[in-house]
Amino acid sequence: MEYKKCSIIISDFLDYLSGIKGASEKTIKEYRIDLSGFFNFIIKKRLNLKISHHEMDLESLKKISISDMYAYIRYLDKERLNGHNARARKISSLRTFYNYLTDKIKVIDKNIASELETPKIPKRNPIYLDLDESKNILSNIKSRRFYSRDYCIISIFLNCALRLSELVSINLGDIDWRNNSLSIIGKGNKERVIYLNEMVINSIKNYLKDRNEYKIKEGCENALFISSVGRRISNRAIEEMVKKHVRNSNINKKITPHKLRHTSATLMFKHGKIDIRTLQKVLGHENISTTQIYTHVDDEGIKNAFNSNPLNL
């Protein structure tokens, strides 16, 4: 195929990410925003052209140098005030896009983006609920109409370590009652099996008794979790629900659904004594390095490590 416009190349690249790599809609949107921002910068700040990135041609793309990329990263830092994480993501987007240009469609000879260095991201202690706080939030769920649903959702987060998008997309047919398991399609369209403990099984059964009373809209009959308007519950609705129940529990932490996932992983690692490889499979991480952030050790753990030395008589 002969490419003339960058807009066509970007469109095909996004199709490649979606169709071949199995990227989610959210990921596709982030790539589109990142690439649009980069090319708008190149056009206006480096090439001094009065066109949009949709009109940029392949010859102009080939003129982009590593110096242009360094200038863009500096622009993100000094003028756009992007933090370490935002800049790292945008550099990753450029690397992936230029890999596509060189290795897949072969419209340029050299991947100059491979020379970009990722900014060093400061390590932060992750926010999570300890065991008592987790029990506290479960015992303080207050909702007349949606108690069983909300309790079930938070129970699944705390016990199964699902991503928000994974929980929202659960269908009734995904539950294997015979094996007490749940089939999940995670990032990259990769399937994994989550085994449900007794607490989660009971919470789902209790919710299903009430679910039959919901006025479920046509086309949403297979969705496990139903909203107040009878449709599949949305990400936003769950975020607000979690925020409400955390507030009712008087927990002074900013807890999101992702922090509940992190809590679950932390509780499994700390109290369940599972190894990091098993935790990687539970969480659906492709790289073990991603899982390592869940294996933080608190001060008590460090103190116990010293006290457990066999020479400590």
Phi, psi and omega per residue, in radians:
M1 nan 2.390 3.126
E2 -1.652 2.124 -3.130
Y3 -1.725 2.364 3.073
K4 -2.132 -0.653 -3.105
K5 -1.865 2.427 3.099
C6 -1.122 -0.525 -3.124
S7 -1.071 -0.623 3.116
I8 -1.235 -0.702 3.121
I9 -1.097 -0.784 3.140
I10 -1.099 -0.755 3.136
S11 -1.058 -0.774 3.119
D12 -1.152 -0.647 3.109
F13 -1.089 -0.770 3.133
L14 -1.158 -0.634 3.058
D15 -1.112 -0.680 3.108
Y16 -1.097 -0.774 3.132
L17 -1.091 -0.724 -3.105
S18 -1.285 -0.892 -3.014
G19 -1.386 -0.665 -3.072
I20 -1.682 -0.798 -3.082
K21 -1.541 -0.205 3.101
G22 1.248 0.500 -3.140
A23 -1.183 2.562 -3.137
S24 -1.322 2.916 3.109
E25 -1.062 -0.662 3.129
K26 -1.103 -0.765 3.128
T27 -1.118 -0.744 3.111
I28 -1.046 -0.759 3.137
K29 -1.074 -0.727 -3.135
E30 -1.130 -0.734 3.096
Y31 -1.090 -0.741 -3.128
R32 -1.067 -0.775 3.138
I33 -1.140 -0.776 -3.116
D34 -1.090 -0.788 -3.112
L35 -1.231 -0.665 3.090
S36 -1.075 -0.764 3.127
G37 -1.096 -0.722 3.138
F38 -1.120 -0.859 -3.083
F39 -1.225 -0.565 3.054
N40 -1.118 -0.676 3.086
F41 -1.112 -0.817 -3.112
I42 -1.051 -0.781 -3.092
I43 -1.129 -0.803 -3.024
K44 -1.484 -0.711 -3.008
K45 -1.635 -0.480 -3.045
R46 -1.940 -0.723 -3.118
L47 -1.641 -0.250 3.140
N48 0.953 0.750 3.104
L49 -1.759 2.596 3.118
K50 -1.824 1.067 3.114
I51 -2.385 2.914 3.045
S52 -1.551 2.915 -3.131
H53 -1.152 -0.347 3.104
H54 -1.178 -0.464 -3.083
E55 -1.649 -0.091 -3.121
M56 -1.150 2.376 -3.097
D57 -1.759 3.017 -3.072
L58 -1.124 -0.638 -3.131
E59 -1.108 -0.657 3.085
S60 -1.163 -0.673 3.108
L61 -1.062 -0.716 -3.116
K62 -1.154 -0.367 -3.128
K63 -1.414 -0.229 -3.114
I64 -1.139 2.286 -3.095
S65 -1.958 2.985 3.083
I66 -1.121 -0.526 3.091
S67 -1.118 -0.673 3.080
D68 -1.075 -0.693 -3.134
M69 -1.185 -0.705 3.087
Y70 -1.093 -0.689 3.118
A71 -1.113 -0.669 3.126
Y72 -1.137 -0.763 3.138
I73 -1.118 -0.690 3.099
R74 -1.145 -0.688 3.084
Y75 -1.056 -0.749 3.105
L76 -1.076 -0.662 -3.079
D77 -1.330 -0.895 -2.979
K78 -1.524 -0.619 -3.074
E79 -1.774 -0.729 3.132
R80 -1.506 -0.218 3.109
L81 1.003 0.653 3.066
N82 -1.235 2.431 3.089
G83 -1.367 -3.136 -3.103
H84 -1.022 -0.779 -3.079
N85 -1.150 -0.734 -3.132
A86 -1.135 -0.748 3.129
R87 -1.166 -0.677 3.124
A88 -1.091 -0.707 3.128
R89 -1.130 -0.728 -3.101
K90 -1.221 -0.597 3.045
I91 -1.145 -0.728 3.100
S92 -1.070 -0.693 3.104
S93 -1.080 -0.742 3.135
L94 -1.142 -0.726 3.127
R95 -1.065 -0.803 -3.128
T96 -1.120 -0.737 -3.139
F97 -1.119 -0.768 -3.123
Y98 -1.255 -0.494 2.984
N99 -1.060 -0.717 3.116
Y100 -1.113 -0.753 -3.118
L101 -1.111 -0.665 -3.064
T102 -1.557 -0.747 -2.989
D103 -1.643 -0.510 -3.048
K104 -1.712 -0.979 -3.100
I105 -1.787 -0.183 2.984
K106 0.934 0.867 3.106
V107 -1.691 -0.240 3.010
I108 -2.273 2.754 -3.020
D109 -1.544 -0.599 -3.027
K110 -2.187 2.368 3.094
N111 -1.530 1.540 -3.097
I112 -1.206 -0.412 -3.125
A113 -1.177 -0.343 3.133
S114 -1.143 -0.310 -3.141
E115 -1.480 -0.179 3.130
L116 -1.236 2.350 3.096
E117 -1.678 2.438 3.100
T118 -1.364 2.297 3.117
P119 -1.061 2.500 3.141
K120 -1.199 2.136 -3.105
I121 -1.643 2.090 -3.140
P122 -1.071 2.417 3.117
K123 -1.374 2.340 3.119
R124 -2.187 2.539 3.049
N125 -1.210 2.133 -3.092
P126 -1.185 2.651 3.106
I127 -1.577 2.312 3.111
Y128 -2.731 2.909 3.077
L129 -1.619 2.425 3.020
D130 -1.407 -3.120 -3.038
L131 -1.084 -0.763 -3.131
D132 -1.158 -0.675 3.116
E133 -1.172 -0.619 3.105
S134 -1.125 -0.748 3.094
K135 -1.149 -0.620 -3.116
N136 -1.120 -0.792 -3.114
I137 -1.150 -0.632 3.122
L138 -1.172 -0.590 -3.108
S139 -1.472 -0.119 -3.122
N140 -2.033 0.415 3.057
I141 -1.350 2.074 -3.073
K142 -2.209 1.914 3.120
S143 -2.784 2.052 -3.095
R144 -1.082 -0.855 -3.005
R145 -1.558 -0.566 -2.986
F146 -2.053 0.411 -3.086
Y147 -0.990 -0.917 -3.055
S148 -1.124 -0.609 3.116
R149 -1.193 -0.854 -3.109
D150 -1.123 -0.706 3.122
Y151 -1.099 -0.724 -3.141
C152 -1.124 -0.772 -3.124
I153 -1.086 -0.842 -3.109
I154 -1.194 -0.610 3.073
S155 -1.071 -0.734 3.138
I156 -1.163 -0.756 3.083
F157 -0.995 -0.835 -3.026
L158 -1.319 -0.391 -3.104
N159 -1.815 -0.469 -2.992
C160 -1.996 -0.167 3.069
A161 0.999 0.731 3.122
L162 -1.392 2.695 2.922
R163 -1.315 2.746 3.138
L164 -1.017 -0.809 -3.115
S165 -1.098 -0.581 3.131
E166 -1.204 -0.725 -3.137
L167 -1.167 -0.757 -3.127
V168 -1.054 -0.611 -3.029
S169 -1.507 0.020 -3.122
I170 -1.115 2.287 3.031
N171 -1.876 2.777 3.130
L172 -0.987 -0.663 -3.101
G173 -1.263 -0.151 3.129
D174 -1.367 -0.253 -3.095
I175 -1.572 2.206 3.080
D176 -1.774 1.707 -3.063
W177 -1.199 -0.476 -3.117
R178 -1.190 -0.698 -3.108
N179 -1.829 0.091 -3.112
N180 0.882 0.946 -3.105
S181 -2.400 2.933 -3.083
L182 -2.362 2.258 3.113
S183 -1.603 2.161 -3.069
I184 -2.095 2.385 2.988
I185 -1.785 1.925 -3.064
G186 -1.720 -2.703 -3.130
K187 -1.065 2.499 3.134
G188 1.206 0.375 -3.137
N189 1.023 0.488 3.137
K190 -1.568 2.282 -3.104
E191 -1.604 2.436 3.009
R192 -2.473 2.766 -3.106
V193 -1.853 2.255 3.082
I194 -1.874 2.220 3.112
Y195 -1.602 2.302 -3.019
L196 -1.693 2.234 3.089
N197 -1.418 3.080 -3.035
E198 -1.079 -0.666 -3.140
M199 -1.065 -0.783 -3.112
V200 -1.208 -0.746 3.117
I201 -0.999 -0.811 -3.134
N202 -1.144 -0.673 -3.129
S203 -1.180 -0.634 3.099
I204 -1.172 -0.779 -3.141
K205 -1.076 -0.730 3.123
N206 -1.139 -0.687 3.122
Y207 -1.168 -0.705 -3.101
L208 -1.092 -0.520 3.079
K209 -1.102 -0.684 3.139
D210 -1.433 -0.506 -3.095
R211 -1.040 -0.568 -3.135
N212 -1.099 -0.322 3.139
E213 -1.541 -0.159 -3.136
Y214 -1.270 2.541 3.055
K215 -1.524 1.488 -3.012
I216 -1.399 2.261 -3.119
K217 -1.256 2.708 3.101
E218 -1.076 2.351 -3.114
G219 1.641 -0.168 -3.122
C220 -1.976 0.182 -3.036
E221 -1.085 -0.478 -3.071
N222 -1.571 -0.195 -3.134
A223 -1.186 2.361 3.124
L224 -1.221 -0.918 -3.067
F225 -1.755 2.180 -3.042
I226 -1.931 2.464 -3.127
S227 -1.458 3.128 -3.138
S228 -1.180 -0.301 3.136
V229 -1.831 0.214 3.035
G230 1.472 0.235 3.114
R231 -1.952 2.982 3.049
R232 -0.967 2.317 -3.089
I233 -1.117 2.547 -3.078
S234 -1.682 2.859 3.061
N235 -0.988 -0.791 -3.078
R236 -1.093 -0.705 -3.139
A237 -1.105 -0.687 3.129
I238 -1.221 -0.693 3.102
E239 -1.030 -0.774 3.138
E240 -1.195 -0.649 3.122
M241 -1.115 -0.789 3.118
V242 -1.086 -0.765 3.132
K243 -1.025 -0.732 -3.121
K244 -1.115 -0.803 -3.082
H245 -1.274 -0.513 3.033
V246 -1.155 -0.738 3.114
R247 -1.103 -0.731 3.121
N248 -1.141 -0.383 -3.123
S249 -1.580 0.017 -3.139
N250 0.992 0.650 3.091
I251 -1.623 2.091 -3.044
N252 -1.576 1.015 3.099
K253 -2.454 2.605 3.082
K254 -1.477 1.679 -3.046
I255 -1.848 2.222 3.096
T256 -2.045 2.986 3.046
P257 -0.959 -0.643 3.124
H258 -1.168 -0.588 3.100
K259 -1.206 -0.514 3.056
L260 -1.204 -0.664 3.051
R261 -1.070 -0.771 3.127
H262 -1.118 -0.677 3.093
T263 -1.041 -0.802 -3.140
S264 -1.027 -0.812 3.137
A265 -1.093 -0.700 -3.139
T266 -1.141 -0.771 3.134
L267 -1.114 -0.703 3.104
M268 -1.085 -0.769 -3.078
F269 -1.244 -0.689 -3.044
K270 -1.429 -0.752 -3.052
H271 -1.809 -0.480 -3.131
G272 -1.505 -0.203 3.088
K273 1.025 0.616 3.106
I274 -1.551 2.657 -3.119
D275 -1.425 2.918 -3.019
I276 -1.181 -0.544 3.122
R277 -1.176 -0.711 3.085
T278 -1.142 -0.726 3.124
L279 -1.090 -0.644 3.095
Q280 -1.032 -0.754 3.133
K281 -1.192 -0.709 3.121
V282 -1.045 -0.736 -3.066
L283 -1.447 -0.262 -3.130
G284 1.299 0.574 3.116
H285 -1.497 2.387 3.097
E286 -1.327 -0.675 -3.099
N287 -1.952 2.399 -3.129
I288 -1.128 -0.476 -3.129
S289 -1.092 -0.546 3.099
T290 -1.178 -0.644 -3.101
T291 -1.224 -0.474 -3.032
Q292 -1.098 -0.401 3.118
I293 -1.197 -0.313 -3.137
Y294 -1.519 -0.048 -3.052
T295 -1.865 0.481 3.101
H296 -1.060 2.559 3.139
V297 -1.968 2.245 -3.136
D298 -1.400 3.048 -3.099
D299 -1.045 -0.634 3.130
E300 -1.105 -0.705 3.119
G301 -1.127 -0.678 3.115
I302 -1.145 -0.759 3.124
K303 -1.083 -0.740 3.134
N304 -1.129 -0.588 3.126
A305 -1.092 -0.733 3.100
F306 -1.183 -0.728 -3.099
N307 -1.194 -0.420 -3.081
S308 -1.522 -0.017 3.082
N309 -0.986 2.246 -3.078
P310 -1.086 -0.282 3.095
L311 -1.463 -0.109 3.129
N312 -1.376 1.525 -3.065
L313 -1.754 nan nan
